[in-house]
Amino acid sequence: MNEGRGVPGQGDTWPRFVEASSILLFLLQALRALASGLFGIIYDQRDEPGAWLLGSAALATCALVVPAFLCQSTSRRWMLALVVFIAAARLGISINDADVRFFCSLAVAAGSVAYLAGIVRIERSLITPALFGALALDQLLRISGNTYDLSLRSSWLPVQAGWSALTIVLALRLSRRPQAEAPMGGLRVPEGLGLGGLLFLETSLLSLANAVARWSDGPYPVLAPLLLGISLLPLLPFSRGSLADWMQSRLVRFGMALALPSAIMLGYALSGVAAMAALLLAQGVALASLACILNDASARPRASGAGLALGLFLFLLLSVFGAFALTYPYTLPLMRGLGWAVYLVAALCAAGAVLSRDVQARGAAPPYLRPAWVAACGALALAISLISVWPRSASPPLDSATLRIATYNIHYGYDGSWRFTLEEMARAIEESRADVVALQEVDAGRMTSYGVDDAYYLARRLRMNVLYLPTVERVTGIALLYRGSADETNWRLLTSREEQTGIAHVSLTIDGAAMHFFGTWIGLTDEDTKRQIDEALQFIADRTPATFGGDFNVDPGSSVYEAVVRAGFIDPFTALGVDPPPATAPAEEPRRRIDYVWLRGLTPVRAWVSGSLASDHRLVVVEVQRPR
């Protein structure tokens, strides 16, 4: 039952906005942390599924679905209890431990869903601006951290403690104010499904500028501020008012329903400026669709929590099938190449919800923030984003007498215990003083690795240039980090029966002579590997001097190893008399040597394997004399 009667004062609007935006931001962060935690569990148990695999999936489902059904109270005391619970649990997401982060993300998700269910009943007009504010804050935190959300780092914990405390203080203040009586109800099923589809699109693509950049092959420094600006625009009262007026027209709603799936598919099928324009349009239409679905001035009762519960279950299904499309060799082979279908289903669900809405004339929603404050905060956010993405020139090769070339399987940014250790990997590369690094298992915007663009982050952090080759669904692949400016960059996909892979090439002028650097990841099956290495060597041809680094997934003496030797490459560890050469995988107590840096036309000076445990592979470094 509701406690208290009356209309909240105008002085309560900004605390309600800040509280709701913070809780919805915590929900967005928890959803990515939950997806990332599930990815590690599924990855570890893919060969021998155990009870924990089913148990973790059941926990995730319950956390997203059950609270929408069970949490019927709309009292401010109940909402205060939820805020305290969510704000406390959110601290754990900033702790870089896989188990702590997983269980805290479950708690935050469950509490936030209950909170969202309550807000739907208490003050539905608050949801849209609060969600827009949460999306904008989420983007700003990611842009400021070079796509790696600042709030996921342990160093953020004191800031998060202050943010959580502020949210609790605001909730406590609101709990003492009179509360207007609100009709008990919730989202209708089409609205809930539309919300689930849009949440998936936002958290996995449209609000991730790096994912949009990889889909379109467009410049991230341009797309990041543009997407942030699009997300900020609806917070201005005049924009929301105009949008509400436009949505009175059935023709406009039909156009929105048609535009969203069309723009998503064009963004997938095209490249360059056309794809960028399509995905920017998709983001604008997605935000308008959110407003259309969530804005409702009617006071008629709705079904309790069914719509919201079904929408969040749809979100979970879309996230799972999206992950299957990226890990099809190990999970669901029929999902190969069907990532577009998952996004299309999400867009169609949103389109159906927009078409089902019967938008009627409504009173103006309360201005939760003054327009001057929105404009000032928006301008500050855009300024921060522009500073964060401002281009930096790459540093030149570090040493005048030698060059260092490395290879590193970065395991999607995780170590062997599924801690997210991208910064530790950057430090390992930095300490190696490598001039060129071949990277494998590089994510560029997957929800299962917190949406981070590994290649962009490492290049920015290390003051290096990067060539990224997407091999699976545009957001995972291989890369080459290098110092200086490239004379030529190109790549080729290799025939792959299981996980798609390829080879990347960068040519640099060193002391007036061209040097060629190649990076690859060779597949896991014998049927793939021989064909793949033959195609890779054909691509390399007779270019020399050359280095050829990567995770070859084979031991010394294999047919792949011998094929590289026959092509004129030498194993620097063998050439330097290192016997036995050190193993490289797994990182803890390595047993196999499967990561190599091959040389042709170059003389090795030194070769070693780093002691860093930041990944599940060791970093391999080779130092060579410069060609004269």
N, C-alpha and C positions, 0 to 999 in steps of 0.2 A: 504494500500500500504506500501511497505517497505521504510524505510527512510535511506538514506545513501547507499553507495556501497563500495565494497572492502572486503578484507579478514581480519577477526579479528586477532589481534596480538597474539603471543604465550603467552604473559603475561596476556592475558585475560582468559586463560583456567581454572586456579584454582578459580578465582572469579565466573566464570560461574558455575563451579561444586558446589561450596559452596552455591551459591544462589539457584540453582535447587534442591540440596539435602535438603536444609532447607525447601523449599516450599513443596516438596514431603513428608518430615517428618511431616510438619504441616497438610498435607492432611491425612496421615495415622492416626494421632491423632484426627483429626476432624471426620473421619469416625467412630471411636470407640465412641467418645463423642456423635455423632449424633445417633448411634444405642442405646446407653445407655439412651439418652433423650427420644427417641421414646418408649423404653421399659417402662419407667415410665408413659408416657402418656397412652399407651395401657393398662397397668396394672390397672391404676386408673379408666379407662372408659370401662373395659371389660364387666361389668354387664349392664351399661347404656351408650352405645356409643353416643357421642355427636358430634357437628360440629367440635370441636377442634381436635378430633381423625382423621377425614378425612382431616382437614386443615393441620395438622402437617405432615401427610403422603404426601400430595400434595406438601408442601414446600420442604420436603426432596427429592422428585422425581425431582422437578424443579431445586433444587440446584445442583444435580448431572448430570442431562441430558441436560437442556436448554443451559448452557454456552458452551457446546461442539458444538452446532449448531450455536449459535449467535455470538461467538467471532471469527471473521475471521481475525482481524488485527494481523500482526506480527511485528509491529514497536517496537523499544526498548522503545519509550516513553509510548506506551500502556502497554508493559510488566512492565515498572517501576511503572505505576499507579496500576497495579495488585499487584505487590510486596508490595507496601505501604499499600494497602487495606488489603491484607492477613496478613501481619506482625502486623498491628494494631488490626485486629480482633482476631488474635491468642492469644493476651493477655487475652481476655475474657474466653478462655478455661481453663486457670489456676485459674479462680475465681470459688470457690466452691458454686455456686448457680445454681440450675437446669435451671431456665429460661435464665439467662445470658449465661450459657454454651451452651444451646441448640441453641439459636439464633446466637451466635458467631461461633459455629460449622457449622451452615448453611452458614454463610458468608465465612468462611475459605474454606469450601468444594466448594462453587460456584466459588470463586476466583481462587482456585487451579486448578479446572477443566479447567477454561479459560486459565490459565497459561500453563497447560499441553498441551492443544490444540495448543497454540502458539509454544511451544517448539517442538512439532511434526513437525511443518512446518519449523521452523527456523533452528533447529539443532537436528535432530532426534538421532544422535549418542550420544548425551548428556544424553538421557533419561535413558538408561540402567545403566551406572555407577552411575548416580544421584539416581536412585531408589534403587540400591544396597546400596549406602551410607545411604539413608534414613532408609532402613530396619535395617542396622547394628546399626545406632544411636538409633532407636526405641528399639531394643533389649537391648542395653546398658543402656538406661534410665530405662527400666523395671527391668533388673537384679539388677542394683544399688539400686533400691527401693524395693527389695524383691518382685518382680512382680507388684508392684504398681508404675506405671510410675511417676518418680520424677517431671516431668513437669506438672502434673495434680494438684499439690498441691499449695495452696496459697503461701507458703513460696518460691516457685519457681518464683513468679511474677517478682522480680527484675532481676533474671537471664534471664527470657524470654524477659523482656524489652530490655536488652542488646543484646540478640540474634536477636530480631526483628530489632533493630537499625542497627546492623551490616549487616543484610540482605538488608536493605534499602540502606545503604551506598554503598554496592557492586553493587546493581542494578543501583544506580545513576552513579557510575563510568562507568558501562557498557553502560549506555544510551548515554554517550558522545563519545563512540568509533564507528568507522565505522562498518557497518553491512553487511555481505555478503548477496547477493540476494539469497533467498531460494524459491524453488518451492512451490506454494500453494497446499495444499492437506491435508490428514489426514490418519487415520488408515482404512484399509479395514474392512468390517464387520467381517470376521473370526478372524482377528487380534484383533479387539476391544472386541469381545466375549471372546477370549482367555485371554486378559488382565483383563477383569472383573472377570473371573473365578479364575485367579491366584491371583488377589488382595484379593478375598474372602478367598482363601486358606491361604495366608500369614497372613492376619489380624486376622483370627479366629482360626488358628491352627499351621501352619508349622513354623512360626517365633516366636511362643509363647512356650518357652521351658516348661513352667508349664503345658500347655495343652497337649503337646507331652508326658510329664511325666505321666499325668493322663490317657491318652489313652493307653500307653504302660505299665503302672505300673512300670516305670523305675525311676532311681534317678535323680531328678532335678539338684543337684549340678554337675552331670556329663553332662547332656544334655545341660544345659545353655551355658557353654563355647564351646561345640562342635557345636551347632547351630550357635553361633556367629561366630566361625571360618569359617564355611561353607559360611556364608553370606559375610564375609570379603574377602574370597579367590578370587572371581571374580573381585574384584577391582584392583588386580595386573595385569599390562598390559600383562605379558606373559600368564596368565590364560585366559584373554579375547581373546588374539590372538589364543591360542590353541583351545578355544571353537569355535571361528569363523571358523577355519580350519575344525574342526570335523563336523560342521553343513553343510558343503558343501555336505556331503554324505546323500543321501536319506535313506540309511539303518540306519544311526545314528539317523536321525529324526524320522524314524519309531520306532526305539527302545525307544526313549524318549517318544513318544506318547503312547506306550504300557506300559512303566515303571511307569509313573505317576499315572494313576488310579489303576494299580495293587498294587503299593506300598502303596497307601492310604488305599485300602481295606485290605491288609495284616496287616497294622498297626492297623486297626479297629478290625480285626478278631483274631489276635494273642496277646500275652502278653509277657512281659519280654524282653530279649535281642533281640529276633526275631522281635518283634514289634518296638523296638527302632531302630534297623537297617533299617527296612522298612521305617519308618518315616524320618530318617536321609537321606536315599536315596531319598525319595520323595521331601525333601527340596532341595537337590542338583539338581534334575531333574527339579523342579519348577523354580529355578533360571536360569538354562540353557534354559528352555522354554521361560522365559521372554526375555532373550537375543536373542533367535531365532526369537521371534515374533516382537520385537522392533527394532532390528538392520536391517537397510535397506539403502543401498547406492544408490538405484535407484532414479532418478530425475523425474520420470514420475508423473504427477498429480494424486492425489487420490480424492475420494469423500470427501467432506469437513469435516463434523464432525459426520457423521452417525455412523461410526464404533466405535468411542470413546463413543458417546452417548449411543448406544446400549450396549456396554460393561459395562458402569456404571449402566445402568438400570438392566442388568443381575446381577451385584454385589448387587444391592439393593434387587432384588427378592431373591437371594440366602441367603442374610442376614435375610430377613423376614421369609423365610421358615425354616432356621436354628433356628431362635427364636421360631417358631411354634413347632419345634421338642422338644424344651426344656420346652415349656409352653402349651403343648397339652391339658391338662385338661380344660384350660380356653379359648383357642383360636380355635384350629383345631384338634379335637381328632384323626382324621385319621393319623396325623403325629407321633403318638406314635411309638417309636422305629425306625424311618426313618431318623435319623440324618445322617447315613452313605450315604443315597441316595442323600442328598444335596451335600455332599462332592464329591460324584462320578460324579454328573452332572457338578460341577465346574471343576473337573479334565478332564472330557471328552471334555468340551469346550476348555480347554487349549490344549489337545491332538489334537483336530480338527484343531486348529490354527497352530500348529507346522506342521501337515501334509500338510496344504494348502500353506505353505511358499515355494517359489521357490528361495532358497538362492543361489546367484551367487557370484563369486569372487568379493571382494571389497577391497578398500584401507583401510589402517589402520586408526582407529579412533584416534583423537588427544589424547595424554596422559594428561588427565586433572589434574593429580597429579603425581609428581615424585615417582617412585617406592620406593625410600628410605623413603619418607614421608609416603607412604601407609603402608610400613612394620613397621615403627616406631609407627604410630598411631594404627595400628592393634595389635601390641604387647602390647601397653599400654591398649587398650580396653580389650584384653584377660586377662591381669593382673588384671584390675579392676573387671572383671567378676569373676575371681577365688577368689579374696579377698571377694567379695560380697556373694558368695555362700559357702564359707568355713564353714564346719560344726561347730556348737556350741553345747556344752553339755547343757542339760536342768538342771535347778536348782532344788534342792530337795524340798520337802514340806516345807512351810514357817514357820510353828509354831510347837513347840515341844509338846504342850498339846492338841491342837485341829486340826481338818481338816475343810476346807471350800470347799463346793461343790456348783456349780452354774449351771444354765441353761440359755441360751441366744439365742433367735431367732434373727439372725443378718440381716435378710431382704436383703440378697445378698450384704451387705455392705452399704446400704442406710438407711437414716432416713425417717421419715414419709413424708418429703417434697422433697425427692429424691435428697438430698445432699449426696455425697459419703463420709461417715463418719467412715471408717474403723479404722482410727487412734483414733478417739474419743471412739470407742468401745473398742479398746485396752486399753485406759486409764481407762475406766470404769471397765474392768476386773482387771487391775492392782490395782486400788484403792480398789477393793473388797478383794484382797489378796486370791483369790480362788486357790485351789490346783488342782481341776478337774473342767472342764467346758464342759457341753454338748451344742453343737452348732447346730442350724438348719438353713435351707435356706442358705447353704454355697456354693458359687460359686468357681470354680477352674480354670477358663479360658474361661468364656463366654464373647463374644464381647459386650453383653448388660450390663456388669458390668466392662467395661474397660479392660477386659482380666486379671483381678487380681485373684490370687489364695488366697482367704480369709484365708483358713486354714494354708497355708504356711506362709503368712504374719503375722498372729496373733501368730503362734508358734515361729517364728523367733523374732518377736518384744518382746514377753513376756518371752523368754527363757524357753519355754515349749516344750514337745513332742506332737505329734498329730497323731491320727488315723482318717483317712478320709475315709468315705464310699460313693462312688459315687452311686447315685440312678437313675439319669436321664442323659443319653447320656454322662456319664463319667465325666462331668464337673460341676455337681451340686449335692448336697446331704447333708449329716450330718457329724458331726465330734465330736471327744472328744479331748480336750486339757488336758494334765496332766503333773505334775512335777514328776521327777524321772524316773526310767527305768521300763518298763512293764515286768511282768512275762509272760503274755499271752495277745494276742489281737485277736479278731475274730468278726464276724458280720453275719447277716442274712438279706436277703431281705424279706419283708412282702408282703403277697398277697394284691394287689392294683388294684382296678378297675379304679381309676383315676390316680393321680400322684403317681408314684412308690416311696416307702419309705422302711425303714429298721430299724434295731437296731444294735448298735455297743457296744462292750464290751472291757474293759481294766481291767486287774487284776494287782494290785500293792501289794508289801509286805510292810506293815506298822508295825513297832515295832515287826517284826518277824512273823506277821500274814498276811494272804492273805485277801485283800479287793477287792470287785468287783464293778465296776462303769459301768453303762449302760446309753446310750443316744438314744433317738428316736425322730421321728416326726410322729404324728398320723394324718391320712388323714381327710378330711373335711366332708365326707358323712357318714351317719349312717350305710349304708351297708358295708362300708370298716372298720369303726372304731372298731366294736365289734370283727370282725375276726382278725384285726390287733393286738389288745391288747391281745387277746387269744394266738396268735402266739408269740408275744413278751414275754409274761409270760412263755410260754413253753420253749423259748430259755433261759430265766433267770433261770428257774427250781428252785432248792432249794439252790442255791449259796447264802451264807450269811457270814459275813455282806455285805450288798449291798446298793447302791444308784441307783435310777432310775430317770433320769431327761429328760425333753424335753418339747416341745410344743405339748400338747395332744389335743388341739382344742376342749375341752369339759369343761363344768362348773362343779363345785362340785355337787355331787348327781347324776350325770349321770351314765349310765350303765358301761361306761369305768372307771370312778372314783371308783365305787363300786367293779369292778373286781380287780383293783389293791389293794384295801383294803383287799379283801378276800384272796389275795395271800400273806398276812402277812406284807404288807408295811404300814407305818404310814405317815400321812400328818404332817410335823413338825409344821406348823402354828397352826393346831388344837391341837397337843400335847402340844404346849407351851401356849395355851389359847389365841392366837391372834384372836380377834373377833371384826369385821369381818376380815378375811385375806385380804390383799391388792390385788386389781386388777392389771393385768399385761399388758393388751392390750386394745386399742392402747396405745402407750407410752404417747402421749399427752391426758390428761384427760381420763385415763384408765377406762373402764366400765366392762370388763370381766376378770375373773381369769382363764386362760387356760394354763399357764406355771407352771410346778411343779417340785420339787425335792423330791422324795419319799425316805424313809429310811426303811431298814429292818436289825434288829440286831444292831442298832446304836442309841445312845441317843442324841437328839438335844439339843444344848445349846442356840442357837440364830437363828433367821430367819428374813430376811428382803428383801425388793424389792428396788433396786437402783433407785435413782432419775434421772439417765442419760436418755436423750432423743436421744441418738445417733442412735438407731434403731427405728422400729415401735412397738417393744415390750420392756418391762422392763426386766432388768437383775434380776434374782431371786437367792439369796444366802442363803445357810444353813450352819451353823457351828455345828459340831458334836464333841463329845468326841472321842478320839482315842480308838480303842478296846484294852482291857487289857487281 
